[in-house]
Amino acid sequence: MKSSSRFHNVLSFLVFVAISILFWLIISLNDSVTQTFSVRLKFNNVPDSVTFITDPPVDMHVTLRDKGTNILRSGVAKHPTLNINFEDYAKDGLFRMTRSDMNAAFKREFGSGAQVSSLSIDSLRLPYTTSPGKRVPVIVSVDVSASSGNIIAGPPVALTKSVKIYSYGNEIDTVNRVYTTRLVKHDLSQTSVFDVKIRPIAGVKIVPPVVRVQLNVDPLVHKEGYATVVAEGVPDGQSLLLFPAKVPVSYYIPMSMFDEPNVPVEAIVRYDDTRATNGNRIPVTIGDYPAYVVSPELHADSVEYTLVRH
């Protein structure tokens, strides 16, 4: 009996506590409260032909003062959304929403009793265009190098070859290309793809604002061949007969070019060197060669020559 009586007393106490809390909540919610919320911005009735030059904000912070019950009823305390009708504020290429417009929109959405204390976005001024835009090529800017034993094979490749540009005025009339921000990568050991931002242009919307850039990396392989000897600086009416006409050369090239039949290294002799020699031999040196050739080396330091006058 005592146990039953004690349980009944505890239960009665808990009921009174619950009722007290409920009354306290009702009284508290009827009081005015100030709360800051993150509000999602939803732009409605935007025509498909419209492109914003400046992207509209996705959300903003707002501090509201209202009765607690009203805040709960309006759903602000959960995941609030401010619906904005594009057509109400757009005219002649400019979407404009003032501070008073923002306050009025919040009152419409969350009730006339809601008072806006502060906004993280005071107003909106968003230029837009209905023109189809202009397509221009992408120029990639890089500062790159490969690790030892490898080489950057060829220029960087923009996997997105072109982008579309839009403007509120006539800014795009003089824009014929866009450039990426500088991509800096060193010690690359394999072919890699990177996301690179397009360099912004004032008053211009670029779509997409980020492109993918591929840097091709090849391992270097050793190759040997014979380079044709070319005479430079020979006066008119004379010629140099050279023997041998080709000299052995070794160099490193990208593996993907190993099967190329032509030797990309040039060997040269200079006519002026004939005056500095007492015999019939003339020094031979490395001439031009492409950037993909690494560490070319001639395996002959001179060739025989005969000066012929015509």
C-alpha positions as CSV (number, residue, x, y, z in Angstrom):
1,M,0.0,0.0,0.0
2,K,2.8,2.4,0.9
3,S,4.5,1.6,-2.4
4,S,1.3,2.3,-4.3
5,S,0.8,5.6,-2.5
6,R,4.4,6.7,-3.1
7,F,4.1,6.0,-6.8
8,H,0.8,7.9,-7.0
9,N,2.4,10.9,-5.3
10,V,5.4,10.8,-7.7
11,L,3.1,10.6,-10.7
12,S,1.0,13.5,-9.5
13,F,4.2,15.6,-9.0
14,L,5.3,14.8,-12.6
15,V,1.9,15.8,-14.0
16,F,2.0,19.1,-12.2
17,V,5.6,19.7,-13.4
18,A,4.5,19.0,-17.0
19,I,1.6,21.3,-16.7
20,S,3.8,24.0,-15.3
21,I,6.3,23.6,-18.2
22,L,3.4,23.8,-20.7
23,F,2.1,27.0,-19.2
24,W,5.6,28.4,-19.1
25,L,6.1,27.6,-22.8
26,I,2.8,29.2,-23.8
27,I,3.6,32.3,-21.9
28,S,7.2,32.4,-23.3
29,L,6.0,31.9,-26.8
30,N,3.6,34.8,-26.5
31,D,6.5,37.0,-25.6
32,S,8.3,38.8,-28.4
33,V,11.6,37.2,-29.3
34,T,14.5,38.2,-31.5
35,Q,16.2,35.4,-33.5
36,T,18.7,35.3,-36.4
37,F,18.0,32.8,-39.2
38,S,19.6,31.6,-42.4
39,V,17.0,32.1,-45.1
40,R,17.2,30.5,-48.5
41,L,16.4,32.9,-51.4
42,K,14.2,31.4,-54.2
43,F,13.8,33.4,-57.4
44,N,10.6,32.5,-59.2
45,N,9.3,33.2,-62.7
46,V,12.8,33.8,-64.2
47,P,12.5,33.4,-68.0
48,D,14.7,30.8,-69.6
49,S,16.2,33.5,-71.8
50,V,17.5,35.5,-68.8
51,T,21.2,35.1,-67.8
52,F,22.3,36.9,-64.6
53,I,25.7,38.6,-65.1
54,T,26.1,38.5,-61.3
55,D,24.9,35.3,-59.7
56,P,22.0,35.8,-57.3
57,P,22.8,34.9,-53.7
58,V,21.6,31.5,-52.5
59,D,20.9,32.5,-48.9
60,M,21.2,35.3,-46.4
61,H,21.0,35.9,-42.7
62,V,18.1,37.9,-41.2
63,T,17.3,38.9,-37.6
64,L,13.5,38.9,-37.0
65,R,11.5,40.1,-34.0
66,D,8.1,38.6,-33.5
67,K,6.0,36.5,-31.0
68,G,7.5,33.1,-30.5
69,T,4.2,31.4,-31.6
70,N,4.2,33.4,-34.9
71,I,7.8,32.4,-35.6
72,L,6.9,28.7,-35.0
73,R,3.7,29.0,-37.0
74,S,5.4,30.6,-40.0
75,G,8.0,27.9,-40.2
76,V,10.9,30.4,-39.9
77,A,12.4,28.3,-37.1
78,K,12.8,25.3,-39.4
79,H,14.0,25.8,-43.0
80,P,12.8,29.3,-44.0
81,T,12.6,30.3,-47.7
82,L,12.0,33.8,-49.1
83,N,10.2,33.6,-52.4
84,I,11.0,36.4,-54.7
85,N,9.1,37.1,-57.9
86,F,11.6,38.1,-60.6
87,E,9.0,40.0,-62.6
88,D,8.2,42.3,-59.7
89,Y,11.8,43.8,-59.6
90,A,13.3,43.3,-63.1
91,K,13.3,46.0,-65.7
92,D,15.5,46.9,-68.7
93,G,18.3,44.4,-67.8
94,L,18.5,45.2,-64.1
95,F,17.0,43.3,-61.2
96,R,16.7,45.8,-58.3
97,M,15.4,45.1,-54.8
98,T,15.8,47.9,-52.2
99,R,16.0,47.5,-48.4
100,S,12.3,48.5,-48.1
101,D,11.5,45.9,-50.8
102,M,13.3,43.3,-48.7
103,N,11.4,44.2,-45.5
104,A,8.1,44.1,-47.4
105,A,9.0,40.7,-48.8
106,F,9.8,39.3,-45.4
107,K,6.5,40.6,-44.0
108,R,4.5,39.0,-46.8
109,E,6.3,35.7,-46.3
110,F,6.4,35.5,-42.5
111,G,3.5,37.7,-41.4
112,S,2.9,41.4,-40.9
113,G,3.9,41.2,-37.3
114,A,7.5,40.1,-38.1
115,Q,9.9,43.0,-37.7
116,V,13.2,42.9,-39.5
117,S,16.1,44.0,-37.3
118,S,19.0,43.4,-39.6
119,L,19.8,41.8,-43.0
120,S,23.1,40.4,-44.1
121,I,22.2,41.6,-47.7
122,D,20.9,45.1,-47.5
123,S,19.7,45.2,-51.1
124,L,20.0,43.4,-54.4
125,R,21.2,44.9,-57.7
126,L,21.7,42.2,-60.3
127,P,22.3,43.0,-64.0
128,Y,21.0,40.4,-66.5
129,T,20.8,39.9,-70.2
130,T,18.5,38.1,-72.6
131,S,21.1,37.9,-75.4
132,P,22.3,34.4,-76.4
133,G,25.9,35.3,-75.5
134,K,29.1,34.8,-77.4
135,R,31.3,31.8,-77.7
136,V,35.1,32.4,-77.4
137,P,38.1,30.1,-77.1
138,V,40.0,29.3,-73.9
139,I,43.7,30.1,-73.7
140,V,45.5,28.2,-71.0
141,S,48.2,29.9,-68.9
142,V,50.7,27.6,-67.1
143,D,54.0,27.4,-65.2
144,V,54.7,23.6,-65.2
145,S,57.5,21.2,-65.2
146,A,58.0,17.4,-65.1
147,S,60.0,15.4,-62.6
148,S,63.5,14.0,-63.4
149,G,63.3,11.5,-66.3
150,N,60.0,12.9,-67.6
151,I,58.9,15.7,-69.9
152,I,55.8,17.8,-70.4
153,A,54.7,16.5,-73.8
154,G,53.3,19.3,-75.8
155,P,51.2,22.3,-74.8
156,P,48.5,22.2,-72.1
157,V,45.2,21.0,-73.4
158,A,41.9,22.7,-72.4
159,L,39.4,19.9,-72.4
160,T,36.7,22.6,-72.6
161,K,37.8,24.3,-75.8
162,S,35.5,27.3,-75.5
163,V,33.1,29.1,-73.1
164,K,30.2,31.5,-73.5
165,I,30.3,35.0,-72.3
166,Y,27.5,37.4,-71.5
167,S,27.3,41.1,-70.5
168,Y,24.7,43.6,-69.5
169,G,26.2,46.2,-71.9
170,N,28.6,45.9,-74.8
171,E,31.6,44.6,-72.8
172,I,31.8,41.4,-74.8
173,D,32.1,43.1,-78.2
174,T,35.9,43.4,-77.7
175,V,36.5,40.1,-76.0
176,N,37.7,37.4,-78.5
177,R,39.2,35.0,-76.1
178,V,39.5,34.3,-72.4
179,Y,42.4,33.2,-70.3
180,T,42.7,30.8,-67.4
181,T,44.3,31.8,-64.1
182,R,47.9,30.6,-64.1
183,L,48.2,26.9,-63.3
184,V,51.4,26.2,-61.4
185,K,52.5,22.6,-61.1
186,H,56.0,21.2,-60.8
187,D,57.6,17.7,-60.6
188,L,54.8,16.0,-62.5
189,S,55.4,12.3,-63.1
190,Q,52.3,11.4,-65.0
191,T,49.6,12.9,-67.2
192,S,47.2,14.8,-65.0
193,V,44.0,16.8,-65.3
194,F,43.2,19.9,-63.2
195,D,40.3,22.2,-62.7
196,V,41.3,25.8,-63.5
197,K,39.3,29.0,-63.1
198,I,38.8,31.4,-66.0
199,R,40.3,34.8,-65.3
200,P,37.4,37.1,-64.5
201,I,36.5,40.0,-66.7
202,A,34.7,43.0,-65.2
203,G,31.0,43.2,-66.2
204,V,31.1,39.8,-68.0
205,K,29.5,36.5,-67.0
206,I,31.6,33.4,-68.1
207,V,30.0,30.0,-68.5
208,P,31.5,27.7,-67.3
209,P,33.8,29.7,-64.9
210,V,36.0,26.6,-64.5
211,V,37.5,24.4,-67.2
212,R,39.5,21.2,-67.1
213,V,43.1,21.3,-68.3
214,Q,45.2,18.3,-69.2
215,L,49.0,18.2,-68.9
216,N,50.5,15.3,-70.8
217,V,53.6,13.8,-69.2
218,D,55.9,11.4,-71.0
219,P,58.9,9.4,-69.8
220,L,62.1,10.3,-71.6
221,V,63.9,7.6,-73.6
222,H,67.4,7.5,-75.0
223,K,67.7,7.5,-78.8
224,E,70.6,7.6,-81.2
225,G,70.8,8.6,-84.9
226,Y,72.7,10.7,-87.5
227,A,72.3,14.4,-87.8
228,T,72.8,16.1,-91.2
229,V,75.6,18.7,-91.1
230,V,74.5,22.2,-92.3
231,A,77.0,24.9,-93.3
232,E,76.1,28.5,-92.1
233,G,77.3,31.9,-93.3
234,V,78.8,30.7,-96.6
235,P,79.2,33.7,-99.0
236,D,77.5,33.8,-102.4
237,G,79.7,32.1,-105.1
238,Q,81.2,29.6,-102.6
239,S,80.2,26.4,-101.0
240,L,81.5,23.9,-98.5
241,L,81.8,20.2,-99.3
242,L,81.6,18.3,-96.0
243,F,82.7,14.8,-95.1
244,P,81.0,13.1,-93.6
245,A,77.7,14.8,-94.4
246,K,76.1,13.3,-91.3
247,V,77.5,12.8,-87.7
248,P,76.3,10.5,-84.9
249,V,74.1,12.1,-82.3
250,S,72.3,10.9,-79.2
251,Y,69.4,12.6,-77.3
252,Y,66.4,12.0,-75.1
253,I,62.8,12.3,-76.4
254,P,59.3,11.5,-75.1
255,M,58.5,7.8,-75.3
256,S,55.5,8.6,-77.5
257,M,57.8,10.0,-80.2
258,F,60.4,7.2,-80.2
259,D,59.3,5.8,-83.5
260,E,59.6,9.1,-85.3
261,P,62.0,8.3,-88.3
262,N,63.6,11.8,-88.6
263,V,66.4,13.0,-86.3
264,P,65.2,16.3,-84.8
265,V,68.7,17.6,-84.0
266,E,70.7,19.7,-86.4
267,A,74.5,19.8,-86.6
268,I,76.1,22.9,-88.0
269,V,79.5,24.2,-89.2
270,R,80.2,27.9,-89.6
271,Y,82.1,29.3,-92.6
272,D,84.0,31.8,-90.5
273,D,85.7,28.8,-88.7
274,T,87.5,28.0,-91.9
275,R,89.7,31.0,-91.3
276,A,90.7,29.8,-87.9
277,T,91.8,26.4,-88.9
278,N,95.2,25.4,-90.4
279,G,94.1,22.1,-91.8
280,N,91.1,20.7,-93.6
281,R,88.8,20.1,-90.6
282,I,86.2,22.4,-89.2
283,P,84.4,22.2,-85.8
284,V,80.8,20.9,-85.8
285,T,78.4,21.9,-83.1
286,I,74.7,21.3,-82.2
287,G,72.3,23.7,-84.0
288,D,68.6,24.0,-83.6
289,Y,66.4,21.3,-82.0
290,P,62.8,21.3,-80.7
291,A,61.8,21.8,-77.1
292,Y,60.9,18.2,-76.6
293,V,64.5,17.1,-77.2
294,V,66.6,16.8,-74.0
295,S,70.4,16.7,-73.7
296,P,71.4,16.3,-77.3
297,E,75.1,15.3,-77.7
298,L,77.2,15.1,-80.9
299,H,79.6,12.2,-81.1
300,A,82.0,14.0,-83.5
301,D,83.8,17.3,-82.8
302,S,84.8,18.1,-86.4
303,V,84.3,17.1,-90.1
304,E,86.6,17.5,-93.1
305,Y,85.7,20.3,-95.6
306,T,86.7,21.5,-99.0
307,L,86.0,25.1,-100.1
308,V,84.6,25.3,-103.6
309,R,84.4,28.6,-105.5
310,H,81.9,29.0,-108.3
